[in-house]
Amino acid sequence: MFRYIAFCWEVASPDQADLAHRLEQALVDHGWQSAFRTSGHRVFMTGNARGVNDAYLLTANQGVVLGRLFRRSEPPARGQGDIELTDVEAQRIVHTDGRSLVDHFWGRYVAFLPSWTGVPRVLRDPTGTLPCYRIELQGLTVALSWLEDLFSLLDMPAPPVDWDGVAAHMVLGQVSGHQTLLTGVTQVLAGELLPMAAGSGRPKQLWNAVDCARRNSSLATPEASAQLRDTVATCVRSWASCYDAIVLRLSGGVDSAILLGTIAAGRIASDVVCLNYHSPGTDSDERSYARLAAKRHDVELIEGNIDDDYRLEDVLHVARTATPANYLGFMGTSRNDAEVAASRCAGAVFNGAGGDQLFFEVRCTWPAADYLKLRGFDRGFLSAALDAARLGEVSVWQALRQAVVNRSLRGDPMGGVGRHLTLMDTAVMDAALKTAPRFIHPCWLAAQDLPIGKFNQLGMVICPFEYYNHYLAEASPERVQPLMSQPLLELCLAMPTYVLTHGGRGRALARKAFASEIPPEIATRRSKGGTANYIATVLQRNLPFAREMLLDGLLAQRGLLDRQRVEAALAIRPGSQTGHVTEIHSCIATEAWLQVATTAARRREP
């Protein structure tokens, strides 16, 4: 589990210097490795491995880049190993204040760079894969990826909970701005260069997804398909080249089949084993599709059962983090992932996360509205409307009417927020909606000029996916999501939605681009596996625990949950109209996080 801690302080301050010395000594005592040191600034890391996550020291001790870098100009090659930064490249990174790093490299990294003011700065890569949180401790500024490390190393209580943030998290589903749910803990946003010390300057956005979305690529469909294929191949094979062996979560859907086909065609990893999960129920068994993909590329497929007996009490073992983590993506599978990866000496588990968002798997008519806004009533509009009608499963006349109505519609990050929630009191929700914009990514708030389909696609990728498993922590293998790579993000955000869905299918362009590498049954399938039956079953089997958590927990005590509504939702079989199963699970995850966070915050109170 790769993590880092960086800190800076005023050398002239004895108190700050003493705290810095204590933290440095604790890191050394716990086996952390020094990655960079200069007067008033230290960077440490642990769990590093050459070619996977490591340190790239800039010349003349001017800074360091942590993580994994790829050059944009280099295609992936089997066994290519890690890159070495030349002196010229390193100097250019420093002299351009990190812009050269964003423009000429990509990967998974956080960089610590100097500035003319003497205050070090931190740059989080455009994908935001590695978390980067910032906290002030008695004048000492700390930037780190895993808050649990700081609390344990200094034996300090966690910061107090920001209850406005908790309410915002509940209505938004996920906070994406600088503010977290812990008072005094902020996050550096993806593509952002920020002085480490508070009050030392404003953040500078070196890269943002909105700029990519505004580029509006004019590539015709054949050229767009070829470019998509090449970019996916570069990203996937680059990541695969980092590992001698990998486990691939092969769901049976389009995205994971594309990953397998791309890795197999490039013959990058020396050993690939695929892993598919299923559970009783009509919506989760995709083994037949997974078998087709594995057979096509002659790779081993392990079929596993999702653990229906999962005990929700396990979510109380969540790490102390800045925001709650939803456990639905880990429930019943993550321990088996770890066991399979360990048994095969696999360095990582790959998955196709991000495909829905980037390739645009959304049932809607937005692409026709986007076409109308970008190109007007030309001869291609009718074809775009026909595609939108197929995609949204409406009549052509409905698609035409919605295109005219939506072409001038301004995107609203708060549009529809809270609409599907059933467990919050109406007055409490209204109050939460007023404070929620403070927790939304500022770039998304400034993107209202985008076509409505592109605006909504942006909202689906603006917040990075979780890199760490908040429940298994170091026991979890590294997760790699190759589709969420900077070159592919830039390409798909720049492509109009009507190009991505040309032909009237979700992921239409991706299906076309990889038709020769994935089984036709997968390329043309219209169904999509789900977990609704499974998560309902787990909830039903854990109802006593759910009732205890939600009726007697902190959310209810603070009035963020309406006890009568919760009682009604849990009184009968979950899944009925009285409550949404996913909302109940989300509230349980938030409650578990709160119990851990508040216990840690008062741990050393007199």
C-alpha positions in Angstrom: 0.0 0.0 0.0 1.9 3.0 -1.3 1.5 6.2 0.9 3.3 9.4 1.4 3.6 12.1 4.0 5.2 15.5 3.3 5.5 18.4 5.7 7.0 21.9 5.9 7.6 24.4 8.7 9.2 27.7 9.6 12.8 26.8 10.5 13.0 29.8 12.8 10.2 28.5 15.0 11.4 26.2 17.8 7.9 24.8 18.4 7.4 23.9 14.7 10.9 22.5 14.4 10.3 20.3 17.4 7.0 18.9 16.0 8.7 18.3 12.6 11.5 16.5 14.4 9.0 14.3 16.3 7.1 13.4 13.1 10.3 12.7 11.2 11.6 10.4 13.9 8.3 8.6 14.1 8.4 8.0 10.3 12.0 6.7 10.5 11.1 4.5 13.4 8.2 3.0 11.5 10.4 2.2 8.5 9.3 5.0 6.1 11.8 6.0 3.4 13.0 9.5 2.9 12.2 10.7 -0.6 13.2 14.3 -0.3 14.7 16.6 2.3 15.7 20.2 2.4 15.6 23.0 5.0 12.1 23.1 6.4 10.7 20.5 4.1 10.6 16.7 4.2 8.9 14.0 2.1 8.6 10.4 3.2 7.0 7.4 1.5 6.2 3.7 2.3 5.1 0.8 0.2 7.1 2.0 -2.8 8.2 -0.4 -5.5 10.4 0.4 -8.5 8.3 0.6 -11.7 5.0 0.7 -9.8 5.2 3.6 -7.3 8.5 5.3 -6.4 10.3 8.6 -6.2 11.6 10.7 -9.2 14.1 13.2 -7.7 14.4 16.4 -9.6 18.0 17.7 -10.3 19.8 19.8 -7.8 17.5 18.6 -5.0 14.7 20.9 -6.3 11.8 18.6 -5.6 10.4 15.2 -6.1 7.6 13.4 -8.0 6.1 10.4 -6.2 4.2 7.6 -8.0 4.4 6.3 -11.6 5.2 8.4 -14.7 4.8 7.6 -18.4 6.1 9.8 -21.2 3.4 10.8 -23.7 5.9 10.3 -26.5 6.7 6.7 -25.6 4.5 3.7 -26.6 4.3 0.9 -24.0 6.6 -2.0 -24.4 6.9 -5.3 -22.5 9.5 -5.1 -19.8 10.2 -1.4 -20.5 10.5 -0.7 -16.7 10.3 2.7 -15.2 11.4 5.9 -16.9 14.3 8.1 -15.8 13.9 11.8 -15.9 16.6 13.6 -17.7 18.2 16.7 -16.3 16.6 18.7 -19.1 13.1 17.3 -18.3 13.6 17.9 -14.6 14.7 21.4 -15.1 11.8 22.1 -17.4 9.3 20.7 -14.8 10.8 23.1 -12.2 11.0 26.2 -14.5 7.4 25.8 -15.8 6.0 25.3 -12.3 4.9 21.8 -13.1 3.2 22.5 -16.3 5.7 20.5 -18.3 4.9 17.5 -16.1 1.2 17.8 -16.9 1.8 18.4 -20.6 4.5 15.9 -21.4 3.9 13.1 -18.9 0.9 11.2 -17.4 0.4 8.6 -14.8 -0.4 8.4 -11.1 1.6 10.9 -9.1 1.9 13.8 -6.6 4.8 16.2 -7.1 6.5 18.5 -4.6 8.0 21.6 -6.2 9.9 24.7 -5.0 8.7 28.3 -5.4 10.4 31.7 -5.3 8.7 32.4 -2.0 10.4 29.5 -0.4 7.1 27.7 0.4 7.0 24.3 -1.2 4.1 23.5 -3.5 2.2 20.3 -4.2 0.8 19.2 -7.5 -1.7 16.4 -7.8 -1.9 14.7 -11.2 -4.9 15.3 -13.5 -6.5 12.0 -12.7 -6.3 12.6 -9.0 -5.6 8.9 -8.5 -3.3 9.4 -5.5 -5.3 11.2 -2.7 -3.7 14.5 -1.4 -5.0 16.0 1.8 -3.6 19.0 3.6 -3.8 19.8 7.3 -2.2 22.3 9.7 -0.7 21.1 13.0 0.5 23.9 15.3 2.1 25.7 12.3 3.4 22.5 10.7 1.8 21.9 7.3 1.3 18.3 6.3 0.3 16.9 2.9 -0.5 13.2 2.8 -2.4 10.5 1.1 -3.7 8.4 4.1 -4.9 10.3 7.2 -4.7 7.2 9.4 -0.9 7.4 9.2 -0.7 10.9 10.7 -3.1 10.1 13.5 -1.2 6.9 14.5 2.3 8.3 14.1 1.7 11.3 16.4 -0.9 9.6 18.5 -3.2 12.5 17.9 -7.0 12.7 17.8 -8.8 13.1 14.5 -10.1 16.6 13.7 -13.7 17.3 14.5 -16.5 16.5 12.1 -17.9 19.2 9.9 -21.6 18.5 10.2 -22.5 20.8 7.2 -20.2 18.6 5.2 -21.9 15.5 6.4 -25.3 16.9 5.3 -23.8 17.9 1.9 -22.3 14.5 1.5 -25.7 12.9 2.1 -27.5 15.0 -0.5 -24.6 15.1 -3.1 -23.5 11.5 -2.7 -19.9 12.5 -2.7 -18.1 15.8 -2.1 -15.7 16.9 -4.8 -14.4 20.3 -3.8 -11.6 21.5 -1.5 -13.6 21.0 1.7 -13.8 17.6 3.3 -16.0 16.3 6.2 -13.2 17.0 8.7 -12.7 20.5 10.0 -9.3 21.8 9.0 -8.6 19.0 6.5 -8.8 20.1 2.8 -7.9 18.3 -0.4 -5.8 19.3 -3.3 -7.8 18.9 -6.4 -6.7 16.9 -9.5 -4.5 19.0 -11.8 -4.0 21.7 -9.1 -0.8 23.3 -7.9 -1.1 24.5 -4.4 1.3 26.1 -1.8 1.6 23.7 1.0 1.4 26.3 3.8 -2.1 27.9 4.3 -2.3 31.5 3.4 0.8 31.3 1.1 -1.0 31.8 -2.2 -4.0 30.8 -4.2 -4.2 27.4 -6.0 -3.3 27.3 -9.7 -5.2 24.9 -11.9 -2.7 23.5 -14.3 -5.2 21.1 -15.8 -8.9 20.8 -15.5 -11.5 18.6 -17.1 -13.7 21.6 -18.2 -11.0 22.8 -20.6 -10.9 19.4 -22.1 -14.6 19.3 -22.5 -14.6 22.7 -24.2 -12.2 21.6 -26.9 -15.0 19.9 -28.9 -13.0 17.6 -31.1 -14.1 17.7 -34.8 -12.9 14.2 -35.7 -15.3 12.3 -37.9 -16.5 8.9 -36.5 -13.9 6.7 -38.3 -11.0 8.9 -37.2 -12.4 9.2 -33.7 -12.8 5.4 -33.4 -9.2 4.9 -34.5 -7.9 7.5 -32.0 -10.0 6.0 -29.2 -8.6 2.6 -29.9 -5.0 3.8 -30.0 -5.3 5.8 -26.8 -7.0 3.0 -24.9 -4.2 0.7 -26.0 -1.5 3.0 -24.9 -3.0 3.6 -21.4 -4.0 0.0 -20.7 -0.7 -1.5 -21.9 1.4 1.1 -20.1 -0.2 0.1 -16.8 0.0 -3.6 -17.6 3.8 -3.2 -18.3 4.3 -2.2 -14.6 3.4 -5.7 -13.3 4.7 -9.2 -14.0 1.3 -10.6 -13.2 -2.2 -9.0 -12.8 -5.7 -10.1 -11.8 -8.4 -8.6 -14.0 -12.0 -8.3 -12.7 -13.8 -9.6 -15.8 -17.4 -8.7 -15.3 -18.6 -9.8 -18.7 -19.4 -6.2 -19.7 -17.9 -4.2 -22.5 -15.3 -2.3 -20.5 -13.5 -5.2 -18.9 -13.7 -7.1 -22.2 -11.9 -4.2 -23.8 -9.2 -4.3 -21.1 -8.6 -8.0 -21.6 -8.5 -7.7 -25.4 -6.1 -4.8 -25.3 -3.8 -6.5 -22.8 -3.9 -9.8 -24.6 -3.2 -8.2 -28.0 -0.3 -6.3 -26.7 1.1 -9.3 -24.8 2.4 -7.0 -22.1 1.8 -8.8 -18.8 3.4 -12.2 -18.5 0.5 -13.6 -16.5 -3.1 -12.6 -16.5 -5.8 -14.3 -14.5 -9.4 -13.1 -14.8 -11.9 -13.1 -11.9 -15.7 -13.0 -12.2 -18.2 -12.8 -9.4 -21.8 -13.9 -9.3 -24.6 -14.3 -6.7 -28.1 -15.7 -6.7 -30.5 -13.4 -8.5 -31.4 -12.4 -12.0 -29.2 -9.4 -12.4 -25.7 -10.4 -11.3 -24.8 -13.6 -13.1 -22.7 -12.7 -16.2 -20.5 -15.8 -16.2 -21.5 -16.7 -19.7 -20.2 -13.5 -21.1 -17.0 -13.6 -19.0 -16.4 -17.2 -20.3 -16.6 -16.0 -23.9 -14.1 -13.2 -23.3 -11.6 -15.5 -21.4 -11.9 -18.2 -24.0 -11.3 -15.8 -26.9 -8.0 -14.8 -25.4 -7.1 -18.1 -23.9 -6.7 -16.8 -20.3 -7.7 -18.5 -17.0 -11.0 -17.4 -15.5 -11.8 -17.9 -11.8 -15.5 -17.8 -11.0 -16.3 -16.8 -7.5 -19.5 -16.4 -5.4 -20.2 -13.0 -3.9 -20.5 -13.5 -0.2 -24.2 -13.3 0.6 -23.5 -13.8 4.3 -21.5 -10.5 4.5 -21.8 -9.0 7.9 -22.5 -5.3 7.8 -20.8 -5.0 11.2 -17.5 -5.2 9.3 -18.1 -1.7 8.0 -17.3 -0.4 11.5 -13.7 -1.2 10.8 -13.4 1.6 8.3 -10.2 3.7 8.4 -10.2 7.3 9.7 -10.5 9.2 6.5 -11.5 12.6 5.3 -14.8 11.5 3.8 -16.9 8.4 4.0 -16.4 5.6 1.6 -19.2 3.6 0.1 -18.6 -0.1 0.8 -20.9 -1.5 -1.9 -18.0 -1.8 -4.3 -16.0 -3.9 -1.8 -18.7 -5.9 -0.1 -18.3 -9.6 -0.5 -15.4 -9.5 -3.0 -12.4 -7.6 -1.7 -11.1 -10.2 0.6 -11.2 -12.8 -2.2 -9.6 -10.3 -4.6 -6.7 -10.1 -2.1 -6.4 -13.9 -1.7 -6.4 -14.5 -5.5 -3.8 -11.7 -6.1 -1.6 -13.1 -3.3 -1.8 -16.7 -4.6 -0.8 -15.6 -8.1 1.8 -13.1 -7.0 -0.1 -10.5 -8.8 0.9 -6.9 -8.0 -2.5 -5.4 -8.8 -6.2 -6.0 -9.6 -7.3 -4.2 -12.8 -10.9 -3.2 -13.4 -12.9 -1.3 -16.1 -14.1 1.5 -13.8 -14.8 4.7 -15.7 -16.0 3.1 -18.9 -19.7 4.0 -18.3 -18.7 7.7 -17.9 -16.0 8.1 -20.5 -17.6 6.1 -23.3 -21.0 7.5 -22.4 -23.4 4.7 -21.3 -26.3 6.9 -20.4 -29.9 6.4 -21.4 -30.9 9.9 -22.6 -31.5 12.2 -25.6 -28.8 14.7 -24.6 -26.5 14.0 -27.6 -29.1 15.5 -30.0 -29.2 18.6 -27.9 -25.4 18.8 -27.9 -25.4 18.4 -31.7 -27.9 21.2 -32.1 -25.9 23.6 -29.8 -22.6 22.9 -31.4 -23.5 22.5 -35.1 -27.1 23.9 -35.5 -29.8 22.7 -37.8 -27.5 21.2 -40.5 -28.1 18.0 -42.5 -26.5 15.9 -39.8 -29.0 16.9 -37.1 -31.7 14.4 -38.2 -29.3 11.6 -37.9 -28.2 12.7 -34.5 -31.8 12.9 -33.4 -32.5 9.4 -34.7 -29.5 8.2 -32.7 -30.7 10.0 -29.6 -34.1 8.5 -29.9 -32.6 5.0 -29.9 -30.3 5.9 -27.0 -33.0 7.4 -24.9 -35.6 4.8 -26.0 -38.1 7.5 -27.1 -39.8 8.4 -30.3 -38.0 10.5 -32.9 -40.5 13.3 -32.3 -39.7 13.3 -28.6 -36.0 13.3 -29.3 -36.4 16.3 -31.7 -38.5 18.2 -29.2 -36.1 17.5 -26.3 -33.1 18.6 -28.4 -34.7 22.0 -29.1 -35.6 22.4 -25.5 -32.3 21.3 -24.1 -29.9 22.9 -26.5 -29.9 26.1 -24.5 -30.3 24.5 -21.1 -27.5 25.6 -18.7 -26.0 22.8 -16.6 -26.7 22.9 -12.9 -24.5 20.9 -10.5 -27.4 21.1 -8.0 -30.0 20.0 -10.6 -31.9 17.0 -9.2 -29.7 16.8 -6.1 -31.7 15.1 -3.3 -34.6 14.3 -5.6 -34.4 10.5 -4.9 -33.7 10.7 -1.2 -36.4 9.4 1.1 -34.9 9.2 4.6 -34.1 12.9 5.3 -36.5 15.4 6.7 -37.6 17.9 4.1 -36.5 20.9 6.1 -33.1 19.4 6.9 -32.6 18.5 3.2 -33.5 22.1 2.2 -30.9 23.4 4.6 -28.3 20.9 3.3 -28.9 22.0 -0.3 -28.0 25.6 0.6 -24.6 24.7 2.0 -23.9 21.9 -0.6 -22.3 24.1 -3.3 -19.4 24.8 -0.9 -18.5 21.1 -1.3 -18.7 20.9 -5.1 -15.7 21.0 -7.4 -15.3 24.7 -8.4 -14.5 23.8 -12.0 -17.9 22.0 -12.4 -19.6 25.1 -10.9 -18.0 27.1 -13.7 -18.9 24.7 -16.5 -22.5 25.8 -17.1 -21.8 26.9 -20.7 -21.1 23.3 -21.8 -23.7 21.4 -23.9 -26.0 19.6 -21.5 -24.8 16.1 -22.3 -21.1 17.1 -22.0 -21.9 18.9 -18.8 -23.4 15.8 -17.2 -20.6 13.6 -18.5 -18.1 16.0 -16.8 -20.0 15.6 -13.6 -19.6 11.8 -13.7 -15.7 12.1 -13.9 -15.0 15.2 -11.9 -14.4 13.3 -8.7 -11.6 10.7 -8.8 -12.3 7.1 -7.9 -11.0 5.7 -4.6 -7.5 4.4 -4.8 -7.4 2.8 -1.4 -9.7 0.3 0.2 -10.9 2.0 3.3 -11.9 -1.3 4.9 -9.0 -3.6 4.1 -6.3 -1.0 3.9 -2.8 -2.7 3.6 -4.4 -6.1 3.2 -5.9 -5.0 -0.1 -4.0 -5.3 -3.4 -3.3 -2.2 -5.5 -6.3 -1.3 -7.6 -5.6 -0.1 -11.2 -8.3 1.6 -13.3 -6.5 2.0 -16.7 -9.4 3.7 -18.4 -9.2 6.6 -15.9 -5.9 7.8 -17.4 -5.1 11.3 -18.4 -4.8 10.8 -22.2 -8.1 8.9 -22.3 -9.8 11.5 -20.0 -8.7 14.3 -22.3 -9.8 12.5 -25.5 -13.2 11.3 -24.3 -14.1 14.7 -22.7 -13.2 16.4 -26.0 -15.3 14.1 -28.1 -18.9 15.3 -28.5 -21.5 13.0 -27.0 -23.1 12.4 -30.4 -19.8 11.0 -31.6 -19.4 8.7 -28.6 -23.0 7.4 -29.1 -23.0 7.4 -33.0 -25.5 4.8 -34.1 -27.7 5.2 -31.0 -26.0 2.9 -28.5 -24.3 3.6 -25.2 -20.5 3.2 -25.7 -21.2 3.0 -29.5 -17.8 4.4 -30.4 -16.0 2.1 -28.0 -17.9 -0.9 -29.3 -16.9 -0.1 -32.8 -13.3 0.6 -32.0 -12.8 -2.8 -30.3 -15.2 -4.9 -32.3 -12.4 -7.1 -33.5 -11.0 -7.8 -30.0 -14.1 -8.6 -27.9 -16.7 -11.3 -28.5 -19.6 -10.1 -30.7 -22.0 -11.3 -28.0 -20.5 -8.7 -25.7 -20.0 -6.0 -28.3 -23.7 -6.1 -29.1 -25.3 -6.9 -25.8 -27.9 -4.5 -24.5 -28.3 -5.9 -21.0 -26.0 -4.9 -18.1 -25.3 -6.8 -15.0 -26.2 -5.3 -11.6 -26.1 -6.0 -7.9 -29.5 -4.8 -6.8 -30.7 -8.3 -5.7 -27.4 -8.9 -3.9 -27.3 -5.7 -1.9 -31.0 -6.1 -1.0 -30.3 -9.7 0.3 -27.4 -8.5 2.4 -29.5 -5.7 3.9 -32.4 -8.1 4.6 -30.0 -10.4 6.5 -28.5 -7.5 8.5 -31.7 -5.7 9.4 -31.1 -5.7 13.2 -27.7 -4.0 12.7 -29.2 -1.6 10.1 -31.9 -0.6 12.5 -29.5 0.0 15.4 -27.1 2.1 13.2 -29.8 4.3 11.6 -32.4 4.6 14.4 -30.0 5.1 17.3 -26.9 6.5 15.6 -25.4 9.9 15.2 -27.2 10.8 12.0 -30.6 10.3 13.8 -29.3 12.1 16.9 -28.3 15.1 14.8 -31.6 15.1 12.9 -30.0 14.3 9.6 -32.3 11.2 9.3 -36.0 11.2 9.9 -36.5 8.3 12.3 -40.1 7.7 11.2 -39.1 7.4 7.6 -36.2 5.1 8.5 -38.5 2.9 10.6 -40.9 2.6 7.7 -38.2 1.8 5.3 -36.8 -1.0 7.5 -40.1 -2.3 8.9 -40.8 -4.5 5.8 -38.7 -6.1 3.2 -36.2 -3.5 2.0 -36.6 -2.7 -1.7 -40.2 -1.7 -1.4 -41.4 1.8 -2.2 -40.8 3.0 1.4 -37.1 3.2 0.9 -34.2 2.7 -1.5 -31.8 0.0 -0.6 -28.8 1.9 -1.9 -29.8 5.0 0.1 -30.0 2.8 3.3 -26.5 1.3 2.6 -25.1 4.8 1.9 -26.5 6.0 5.3 -25.0 3.0 7.1 -21.6 3.8 5.5 -21.8 7.4 6.6 -22.9 6.4 10.1 -20.0 3.9 10.4 -17.6 6.6 9.3 -19.0 9.1 11.8 -18.7 6.7 14.7 -15.1 6.1 13.9 -14.3 9.7 13.3 -16.1 11.1 16.4 -14.6 8.4 18.6 -11.1 9.3 17.3 -11.7 13.0 17.7 -12.5 12.7 21.4 -10.1 9.9 22.2 -7.7 12.2 24.1 -10.2 14.7 25.5 -10.0 15.1 29.3 
